[in-house]
Amino acid sequence: MGHKWVINGSMRQKRGASLLKVSKDTSLGELSKLSSLGLIDKKGVGRGIYYVIK
């Protein structure tokens, strides 16, 4: 994900798409994979969901 991830400490789906230069659907898939691997935590609910490094 790069240094911006570490500096900001959290990421939303839209920001992930922008950093990776992919669609929001692809970003969601990648963030979900990282979450299922236990590398990041999914926080919040609904439109307020964001991801943080464990």
Secondary structure, DSSP 8 states (H G I E B T S, - for coil): --HHHHHH-EE-HHHHHHHHTS-HHHHHHHHHHHHHTTSEEEESSGGG-EEEE-
